[in-house]
Amino acid sequence: MRDLIAFLRVGGSRKMWFGLIAAAIPLAVVGGFLADTKFNAVGRSPVLVYMKSWPADRTEADVLADQRIAEAARAANNARVRAGQAEARKRLNAAHIDAPWWNK
C-alpha cells in the first residue's frame, strides 16, 4: 500500500485520475454484463422446438415413405420459390431495373 501512495505522490493527481479511468472502464464492462444477466435487459423469450414423434416399431419402409413425402414437399417449396423469383425478374426486366447482384 505504501508503494501505491508513493507512486501517486510522485506523479501528482494526473496519475490518480488516469488510474481511476483505467479501472472504471473494465469495471463498467463487467458491470454491464452482470446487469444484463440479472435484469434480463434484452427480454429474451424461450425458444420452443417441436419434434415429430414416431412409434418405436417403425419399419424401414415407413422411414423411406416419410423421406419421400418430405422430399416431395421440399421440391414443391423450391419450385414455388423459383417461380416467385422468375416472376420478380420479369417485373424488374419490364421496369428496366437490374436485379440485385445476389439475385442474378
N, CA, C and O atoms as a GROMACS GRO file, in nm:
protein
  416
    1MET      N    1   0.082  -0.118   0.000
    1MET     CA    2   0.000   0.000   0.000
    1MET      C    3   0.087   0.126   0.000
    1MET      O    4   0.054   0.226  -0.063
    2ARG      N    5   0.200   0.118   0.073
    2ARG     CA    6   0.290   0.234   0.077
    2ARG      C    7   0.348   0.264  -0.061
    2ARG      O    8   0.369   0.380  -0.096
    3ASP      N    9   0.373   0.158  -0.138
    3ASP     CA   10   0.426   0.178  -0.274
    3ASP      C   11   0.326   0.253  -0.360
    3ASP      O   12   0.364   0.342  -0.437
    4LEU      N   13   0.200   0.219  -0.350
    4LEU     CA   14   0.096   0.287  -0.428
    4LEU      C   15   0.087   0.434  -0.391
    4LEU      O   16   0.076   0.520  -0.479
    5ILE      N   17   0.092   0.463  -0.263
    5ILE     CA   18   0.084   0.602  -0.218
    5ILE      C   19   0.206   0.680  -0.266
    5ILE      O   20   0.193   0.794  -0.311
    6ALA      N   21   0.323   0.619  -0.257
    6ALA     CA   22   0.445   0.686  -0.304
    6ALA      C   23   0.439   0.709  -0.455
    6ALA      O   24   0.481   0.814  -0.504
    7PHE      N   25   0.388   0.612  -0.528
    7PHE     CA   26   0.376   0.625  -0.674
    7PHE      C   27   0.281   0.739  -0.710
    7PHE      O   28   0.311   0.817  -0.801
    8LEU      N   29   0.168   0.749  -0.642
    8LEU     CA   30   0.072   0.854  -0.672
    8LEU      C   31   0.125   0.992  -0.632
    8LEU      O   32   0.091   1.091  -0.698
    9ARG      N   33   0.205   1.001  -0.529
    9ARG     CA   34   0.260   1.132  -0.486
    9ARG      C   35   0.359   1.187  -0.588
    9ARG      O   36   0.366   1.308  -0.610
   10VAL      N   37   0.436   1.098  -0.651
   10VAL     CA   38   0.538   1.143  -0.745
   10VAL      C   39   0.474   1.202  -0.870
   10VAL      O   40   0.521   1.304  -0.920
   11GLY      N   41   0.369   1.141  -0.921
   11GLY     CA   42   0.310   1.187  -1.046
   11GLY      C   43   0.202   1.290  -1.028
   11GLY      O   44   0.155   1.346  -1.127
   12GLY      N   45   0.161   1.316  -0.910
   12GLY     CA   46   0.056   1.413  -0.888
   12GLY      C   47  -0.081   1.353  -0.911
   12GLY      O   48  -0.099   1.231  -0.912
   13SER      N   49  -0.176   1.441  -0.930
   13SER     CA   50  -0.315   1.397  -0.943
   13SER      C   51  -0.345   1.337  -1.080
   13SER      O   52  -0.444   1.266  -1.097
   14ARG      N   53  -0.258   1.366  -1.179
   14ARG     CA   54  -0.284   1.311  -1.312
   14ARG      C   55  -0.281   1.159  -1.310
   14ARG      O   56  -0.369   1.095  -1.369
   15LYS      N   57  -0.184   1.102  -1.244
   15LYS     CA   58  -0.176   0.956  -1.237
   15LYS      C   59  -0.298   0.898  -1.168
   15LYS      O   60  -0.347   0.792  -1.206
   16MET      N   61  -0.347   0.965  -1.068
   16MET     CA   62  -0.463   0.917  -0.995
   16MET      C   63  -0.586   0.917  -1.086
   16MET      O   64  -0.661   0.820  -1.089
   17TRP      N   65  -0.605   1.025  -1.161
   17TRP     CA   66  -0.722   1.032  -1.248
   17TRP      C   67  -0.714   0.930  -1.360
   17TRP      O   68  -0.814   0.863  -1.390
   18PHE      N   69  -0.599   0.916  -1.424
   18PHE     CA   70  -0.585   0.816  -1.529
   18PHE      C   71  -0.600   0.675  -1.474
   18PHE      O   72  -0.656   0.587  -1.541
   19GLY      N   73  -0.552   0.652  -1.355
   19GLY     CA   74  -0.569   0.522  -1.291
   19GLY      C   75  -0.715   0.491  -1.262
   19GLY      O   76  -0.761   0.379  -1.282
   20LEU      N   77  -0.787   0.592  -1.216
   20LEU     CA   78  -0.931   0.572  -1.191
   20LEU      C   79  -1.007   0.544  -1.321
   20LEU      O   80  -1.095   0.458  -1.325
   21ILE      N   81  -0.973   0.617  -1.426
   21ILE     CA   82  -1.038   0.593  -1.556
   21ILE      C   83  -1.005   0.454  -1.608
   21ILE      O   84  -1.092   0.383  -1.658
   22ALA      N   85  -0.878   0.415  -1.595
   22ALA     CA   86  -0.835   0.283  -1.642
   22ALA      C   87  -0.904   0.172  -1.564
   22ALA      O   88  -0.931   0.065  -1.620
   23ALA      N   89  -0.933   0.194  -1.438
   23ALA     CA   90  -1.003   0.092  -1.359
   23ALA      C   91  -1.153   0.096  -1.384
   23ALA      O   92  -1.219  -0.007  -1.375
   24ALA      N   93  -1.208   0.213  -1.416
   24ALA     CA   94  -1.352   0.226  -1.433
   24ALA      C   95  -1.401   0.160  -1.561
   24ALA      O   96  -1.512   0.106  -1.564
   25ILE      N   97  -1.322   0.163  -1.667
   25ILE     CA   98  -1.366   0.107  -1.795
   25ILE      C   99  -1.392  -0.043  -1.784
   25ILE      O  100  -1.502  -0.086  -1.820
   26PRO      N  101  -1.298  -0.126  -1.738
   26PRO     CA  102  -1.330  -0.269  -1.727
   26PRO      C  103  -1.440  -0.298  -1.625
   26PRO      O  104  -1.520  -0.390  -1.643
   27LEU      N  105  -1.444  -0.218  -1.516
   27LEU     CA  106  -1.550  -0.238  -1.419
   27LEU      C  107  -1.687  -0.209  -1.480
   27LEU      O  108  -1.784  -0.278  -1.450
   28ALA      N  109  -1.695  -0.108  -1.566
   28ALA     CA  110  -1.822  -0.078  -1.632
   28ALA      C  111  -1.863  -0.190  -1.727
   28ALA      O  112  -1.980  -0.225  -1.734
   29VAL      N  113  -1.767  -0.246  -1.800
   29VAL     CA  114  -1.799  -0.356  -1.891
   29VAL      C  115  -1.848  -0.478  -1.814
   29VAL      O  116  -1.950  -0.537  -1.848
   30VAL      N  117  -1.775  -0.515  -1.710
   30VAL     CA  118  -1.816  -0.631  -1.629
   30VAL      C  119  -1.950  -0.603  -1.562
   30VAL      O  120  -2.036  -0.691  -1.557
   31GLY      N  121  -1.969  -0.482  -1.511
   31GLY     CA  122  -2.098  -0.446  -1.450
   31GLY      C  123  -2.212  -0.452  -1.551
   31GLY      O  124  -2.323  -0.491  -1.516
   32GLY      N  125  -2.185  -0.414  -1.674
   32GLY     CA  126  -2.288  -0.424  -1.777
   32GLY      C  127  -2.328  -0.568  -1.804
   32GLY      O  128  -2.446  -0.598  -1.819
   33PHE      N  129  -2.229  -0.658  -1.810
   33PHE     CA  130  -2.261  -0.799  -1.829
   33PHE      C  131  -2.341  -0.854  -1.710
   33PHE      O  132  -2.437  -0.930  -1.728
   34LEU      N  133  -2.301  -0.816  -1.590
   34LEU     CA  134  -2.373  -0.864  -1.472
   34LEU      C  135  -2.517  -0.810  -1.470
   34LEU      O  136  -2.610  -0.883  -1.435
   35ALA      N  137  -2.535  -0.684  -1.506
   35ALA     CA  138  -2.669  -0.627  -1.508
   35ALA      C  139  -2.755  -0.695  -1.614
   35ALA      O  140  -2.874  -0.717  -1.592
   36ASP      N  141  -2.695  -0.729  -1.728
   36ASP     CA  142  -2.770  -0.796  -1.834
   36ASP      C  143  -2.819  -0.932  -1.789
   36ASP      O  144  -2.931  -0.971  -1.820
   37THR      N  145  -2.735  -1.006  -1.716
   37THR     CA  146  -2.778  -1.138  -1.670
   37THR      C  147  -2.880  -1.129  -1.557
   37THR      O  148  -2.968  -1.215  -1.546
   38LYS      N  149  -2.869  -1.026  -1.474
   38LYS     CA  150  -2.960  -1.016  -1.360
   38LYS      C  151  -3.096  -0.960  -1.399
   38LYS      O  152  -3.199  -1.011  -1.354
   39PHE      N  153  -3.099  -0.857  -1.481
   39PHE     CA  154  -3.224  -0.788  -1.511
   39PHE      C  155  -3.287  -0.830  -1.643
   39PHE      O  156  -3.396  -0.782  -1.676
   40ASN      N  157  -3.223  -0.918  -1.719
   40ASN     CA  158  -3.276  -0.966  -1.846
   40ASN      C  159  -3.312  -0.846  -1.934
   40ASN      O  160  -3.426  -0.834  -1.980
   41ALA      N  161  -3.215  -0.760  -1.958
   41ALA     CA  162  -3.238  -0.634  -2.029
   41ALA      C  163  -3.286  -0.654  -2.172
   41ALA      O  164  -3.357  -0.568  -2.224
   42VAL      N  165  -3.250  -0.762  -2.235
   42VAL     CA  166  -3.287  -0.782  -2.375
   42VAL      C  167  -3.431  -0.833  -2.387
   42VAL      O  168  -3.495  -0.810  -2.489
   43GLY      N  169  -3.481  -0.900  -2.287
   43GLY     CA  170  -3.617  -0.952  -2.291
   43GLY      C  171  -3.628  -1.078  -2.374
   43GLY      O  172  -3.713  -1.088  -2.463
   44ARG      N  173  -3.543  -1.173  -2.347
   44ARG     CA  174  -3.543  -1.296  -2.424
   44ARG      C  175  -3.665  -1.381  -2.390
   44ARG      O  176  -3.708  -1.388  -2.275
   45SER      N  177  -3.719  -1.445  -2.492
   45SER     CA  178  -3.828  -1.539  -2.469
   45SER      C  179  -3.776  -1.680  -2.496
   45SER      O  180  -3.682  -1.697  -2.574
   46PRO      N  181  -3.834  -1.779  -2.434
   46PRO     CA  182  -3.786  -1.915  -2.456
   46PRO      C  183  -3.812  -1.961  -2.599
   46PRO      O  184  -3.911  -1.923  -2.660
   47VAL      N  185  -3.722  -2.043  -2.650
   47VAL     CA  186  -3.735  -2.097  -2.784
   47VAL      C  187  -3.794  -2.237  -2.772
   47VAL      O  188  -3.737  -2.324  -2.705
   48LEU      N  189  -3.907  -2.258  -2.836
   48LEU     CA  190  -3.972  -2.389  -2.832
   48LEU      C  191  -3.939  -2.464  -2.960
   48LEU      O  192  -3.953  -2.410  -3.070
   49VAL      N  193  -3.896  -2.588  -2.946
   49VAL     CA  194  -3.864  -2.671  -3.060
   49VAL      C  195  -3.955  -2.793  -3.053
   49VAL      O  196  -3.954  -2.868  -2.955
   50TYR      N  197  -4.034  -2.811  -3.158
   50TYR     CA  198  -4.125  -2.924  -3.163
   50TYR      C  199  -4.064  -3.033  -3.250
   50TYR      O  200  -4.021  -3.007  -3.362
   51MET      N  201  -4.061  -3.154  -3.198
   51MET     CA  202  -4.006  -3.267  -3.270
   51MET      C  203  -4.119  -3.364  -3.302
   51MET      O  204  -4.210  -3.384  -3.221
   52LYS      N  205  -4.112  -3.424  -3.419
   52LYS     CA  206  -4.210  -3.524  -3.455
   52LYS      C  207  -4.176  -3.654  -3.383
   52LYS      O  208  -4.060  -3.694  -3.376
   53SER      N  209  -4.278  -3.719  -3.330
   53SER     CA  210  -4.258  -3.843  -3.256
   53SER      C  211  -4.306  -3.961  -3.340
   53SER      O  212  -4.414  -3.956  -3.399
   54TRP      N  213  -4.226  -4.066  -3.344
   54TRP     CA  214  -4.261  -4.185  -3.417
   54TRP      C  215  -4.270  -4.304  -3.323
   54TRP      O  216  -4.207  -4.305  -3.217
   55PRO      N  217  -4.347  -4.403  -3.361
   55PRO     CA  218  -4.355  -4.523  -3.277
   55PRO      C  219  -4.222  -4.599  -3.280
   55PRO      O  220  -4.146  -4.590  -3.376
   56ALA      N  221  -4.196  -4.674  -3.174
   56ALA     CA  222  -4.071  -4.747  -3.163
   56ALA      C  223  -4.062  -4.862  -3.264
   56ALA      O  224  -3.952  -4.903  -3.301
   57ASP      N  225  -4.176  -4.914  -3.308
   57ASP     CA  226  -4.174  -5.028  -3.401
   57ASP      C  227  -4.186  -4.982  -3.547
   57ASP      O  228  -4.238  -5.057  -3.631
   58ARG      N  229  -4.141  -4.864  -3.578
   58ARG     CA  230  -4.148  -4.811  -3.714
   58ARG      C  231  -4.054  -4.889  -3.805
   58ARG      O  232  -3.939  -4.915  -3.770
   59THR      N  233  -4.104  -4.926  -3.922
   59THR     CA  234  -4.024  -5.008  -4.013
   59THR      C  235  -3.942  -4.920  -4.106
   59THR      O  236  -3.964  -4.799  -4.116
   60GLU      N  237  -3.848  -4.983  -4.173
   60GLU     CA  238  -3.764  -4.911  -4.270
   60GLU      C  239  -3.847  -4.858  -4.386
   60GLU      O  240  -3.817  -4.751  -4.440
   61ALA      N  241  -3.951  -4.931  -4.424
   61ALA     CA  242  -4.039  -4.884  -4.531
   61ALA      C  243  -4.113  -4.757  -4.490
   61ALA      O  244  -4.132  -4.666  -4.571
   62ASP      N  245  -4.154  -4.749  -4.364
   62ASP     CA  246  -4.219  -4.628  -4.314
   62ASP      C  247  -4.122  -4.508  -4.318
   62ASP      O  248  -4.160  -4.397  -4.354
   63VAL      N  249  -3.996  -4.534  -4.282
   63VAL     CA  250  -3.896  -4.428  -4.283
   63VAL      C  251  -3.875  -4.377  -4.426
   63VAL      O  252  -3.872  -4.257  -4.450
   64LEU      N  253  -3.860  -4.470  -4.519
   64LEU     CA  254  -3.838  -4.431  -4.658
   64LEU      C  255  -3.960  -4.357  -4.715
   64LEU      O  256  -3.944  -4.262  -4.792
   65ALA      N  257  -4.079  -4.400  -4.678
   65ALA     CA  258  -4.200  -4.332  -4.726
   65ALA      C  259  -4.207  -4.190  -4.671
   65ALA      O  260  -4.240  -4.097  -4.744
   66ASP      N  261  -4.175  -4.173  -4.544
   66ASP     CA  262  -4.172  -4.038  -4.486
   66ASP      C  263  -4.067  -3.950  -4.554
   66ASP      O  264  -4.090  -3.831  -4.576
   67GLN      N  265  -3.952  -4.009  -4.586
   67GLN     CA  266  -3.847  -3.933  -4.654
   67GLN      C  267  -3.891  -3.890  -4.794
   67GLN      O  268  -3.862  -3.779  -4.837
   68ARG      N  269  -3.962  -3.978  -4.864
   68ARG     CA  270  -4.012  -3.942  -4.997
   68ARG      C  271  -4.114  -3.829  -4.988
   68ARG      O  272  -4.115  -3.738  -5.071
   69ILE      N  273  -4.200  -3.834  -4.888
   69ILE     CA  274  -4.300  -3.728  -4.870
   69ILE      C  275  -4.231  -3.596  -4.838
   69ILE      O  276  -4.268  -3.492  -4.893
   70ALA      N  277  -4.132  -3.600  -4.750
   70ALA     CA  278  -4.060  -3.478  -4.713
   70ALA      C  279  -3.984  -3.421  -4.833
   70ALA      O  280  -3.981  -3.300  -4.852
   71GLU      N  281  -3.924  -3.508  -4.913
   71GLU     CA  282  -3.851  -3.462  -5.032
   71GLU      C  283  -3.945  -3.401  -5.135
   71GLU      O  284  -3.910  -3.302  -5.199
   72ALA      N  285  -4.064  -3.459  -5.150
   72ALA     CA  286  -4.162  -3.402  -5.244
   72ALA      C  287  -4.208  -3.265  -5.196
   72ALA      O  288  -4.224  -3.173  -5.277
   73ALA      N  289  -4.228  -3.250  -5.066
   73ALA     CA  290  -4.269  -3.120  -5.011
   73ALA      C  291  -4.157  -3.018  -5.029
   73ALA      O  292  -4.184  -2.902  -5.061
   74ARG      N  293  -4.033  -3.059  -5.007
   74ARG     CA  294  -3.919  -2.970  -5.024
   74ARG      C  295  -3.905  -2.927  -5.170
   74ARG      O  296  -3.877  -2.810  -5.198
   75ALA      N  297  -3.924  -3.021  -5.264
   75ALA     CA  298  -3.915  -2.989  -5.406
   75ALA      C  299  -4.027  -2.894  -5.448
   75ALA      O  300  -4.005  -2.803  -5.528
   76ALA      N  301  -4.147  -2.915  -5.395
   76ALA     CA  302  -4.259  -2.826  -5.428
   76ALA      C  303  -4.232  -2.684  -5.374
   76ALA      O  304  -4.261  -2.586  -5.442
   77ASN      N  305  -4.178  -2.676  -5.256
   77ASN     CA  306  -4.145  -2.545  -5.199
   77ASN      C  307  -4.035  -2.476  -5.281
   77ASN      O  308  -4.045  -2.356  -5.308
   78ASN      N  309  -3.932  -2.551  -5.321
   78ASN     CA  310  -3.827  -2.494  -5.405
   78ASN      C  311  -3.882  -2.445  -5.538
   78ASN      O  312  -3.842  -2.339  -5.586
   79ALA      N  313  -3.973  -2.522  -5.597
   79ALA     CA  314  -4.033  -2.481  -5.725
   79ALA      C  315  -4.115  -2.354  -5.707
   79ALA      O  316  -4.113  -2.265  -5.792
   80ARG      N  317  -4.187  -2.344  -5.596
   80ARG     CA  318  -4.267  -2.225  -5.569
   80ARG      C  319  -4.177  -2.102  -5.551
   80ARG      O  320  -4.208  -1.994  -5.601
   81VAL      N  321  -4.067  -2.119  -5.482
   81VAL     CA  322  -3.974  -2.008  -5.461
   81VAL      C  323  -3.911  -1.966  -5.594
   81VAL      O  324  -3.899  -1.846  -5.621
   82ARG      N  325  -3.870  -2.064  -5.676
   82ARG     CA  326  -3.810  -2.030  -5.805
   82ARG      C  327  -3.910  -1.961  -5.896
   82ARG      O  328  -3.872  -1.870  -5.971
   83ALA      N  329  -4.036  -2.002  -5.892
   83ALA     CA  330  -4.138  -1.936  -5.973
   83ALA      C  331  -4.156  -1.791  -5.928
   83ALA      O  332  -4.172  -1.701  -6.011
   84GLY      N  333  -4.154  -1.767  -5.798
   84GLY     CA  334  -4.164  -1.631  -5.747
   84GLY      C  335  -4.045  -1.546  -5.788
   84GLY      O  336  -4.060  -1.429  -5.821
   85GLN      N  337  -3.925  -1.606  -5.786
   85GLN     CA  338  -3.806  -1.534  -5.828
   85GLN      C  339  -3.811  -1.501  -5.976
   85GLN      O  340  -3.771  -1.392  -6.018
   86ALA      N  341  -3.860  -1.595  -6.057
   86ALA     CA  342  -3.872  -1.570  -6.201
   86ALA      C  343  -3.971  -1.458  -6.228
   86ALA      O  344  -3.947  -1.372  -6.313
   87GLU      N  345  -4.082  -1.458  -6.155
   87GLU     CA  346  -4.181  -1.350  -6.170
   87GLU      C  347  -4.121  -1.215  -6.131
   87GLU      O  348  -4.146  -1.115  -6.197
   88ALA      N  349  -4.043  -1.212  -6.023
   88ALA     CA  350  -3.980  -1.087  -5.981
   88ALA      C  351  -3.880  -1.039  -6.085
   88ALA      O  352  -3.870  -0.920  -6.112
   89ARG      N  353  -3.805  -1.134  -6.145
   89ARG     CA  354  -3.711  -1.096  -6.251
   89ARG      C  355  -3.784  -1.037  -6.371
   89ARG      O  356  -3.737  -0.940  -6.432
   90LYS      N  357  -3.899  -1.096  -6.406
   90LYS     CA  358  -3.978  -1.044  -6.519
   90LYS      C  359  -4.021  -0.901  -6.491
   90LYS      O  360  -4.012  -0.814  -6.578
   91ARG      N  361  -4.068  -0.875  -6.368
   91ARG     CA  362  -4.112  -0.740  -6.334
   91ARG      C  363  -3.996  -0.641  -6.335
   91ARG      O  364  -4.010  -0.528  -6.380
   92LEU      N  365  -3.880  -0.686  -6.285
   92LEU     CA  366  -3.762  -0.598  -6.288
   92LEU      C  367  -3.719  -0.569  -6.430
   92LEU      O  368  -3.685  -0.455  -6.463
   93ASN      N  369  -3.719  -0.671  -6.515
   93ASN     CA  370  -3.681  -0.650  -6.655
   93ASN      C  371  -3.781  -0.560  -6.725
   93ASN      O  372  -3.741  -0.477  -6.807
   94ALA      N  373  -3.910  -0.575  -6.696
   94ALA     CA  374  -4.012  -0.490  -6.758
   94ALA      C  375  -3.995  -0.345  -6.716
   94ALA      O  376  -4.025  -0.254  -6.794
   95ALA      N  377  -3.947  -0.322  -6.595
   95ALA     CA  378  -3.926  -0.186  -6.546
   95ALA      C  379  -3.785  -0.136  -6.579
   95ALA      O  380  -3.747  -0.026  -6.538
   96HIS      N  381  -3.706  -0.218  -6.652
   96HIS     CA  382  -3.568  -0.184  -6.689
   96HIS      C  383  -3.481  -0.157  -6.567
   96HIS      O  384  -3.402  -0.063  -6.564
   97ILE      N  385  -3.498  -0.242  -6.466
   97ILE     CA  386  -3.417  -0.234  -6.344
   97ILE      C  387  -3.332  -0.360  -6.337
   97ILE      O  388  -3.382  -0.471  -6.352
   98ASP      N  389  -3.203  -0.341  -6.314
   98ASP     CA  390  -3.116  -0.457  -6.298
   98ASP      C  391  -3.148  -0.527  -6.167
   98ASP      O  392  -3.178  -0.463  -6.066
   99ALA      N  393  -3.142  -0.660  -6.171
   99ALA     CA  394  -3.162  -0.738  -6.049
   99ALA      C  395  -3.046  -0.713  -5.954
   99ALA      O  396  -2.936  -0.685  -6.000
  100PRO      N  397  -3.069  -0.724  -5.824
  100PRO     CA  398  -2.957  -0.709  -5.730
  100PRO      C  399  -2.850  -0.812  -5.760
  100PRO      O  400  -2.879  -0.918  -5.816
  101TRP      N  401  -2.726  -0.782  -5.723
  101TRP     CA  402  -2.614  -0.869  -5.754
  101TRP      C  403  -2.630  -1.008  -5.696
  101TRP      O  404  -2.578  -1.103  -5.754
  102TRP      N  405  -2.700  -1.024  -5.583
  102TRP     CA  406  -2.715  -1.156  -5.520
  102TRP      C  407  -2.827  -1.237  -5.583
  102TRP      O  408  -2.845  -1.353  -5.548
  103ASN      N  409  -2.904  -1.177  -5.675
  103ASN     CA  410  -3.020  -1.246  -5.729
  103ASN      C  411  -3.011  -1.259  -5.880
  103ASN      O  412  -3.113  -1.261  -5.949
  104LYS      N  413  -2.888  -1.267  -5.934
  104LYS     CA  414  -2.871  -1.280  -6.078
  104LYS      C  415  -2.851  -1.424  -6.116
  104LYS      O  416  -2.835  -1.455  -6.235
   0.00000   0.00000   0.00000
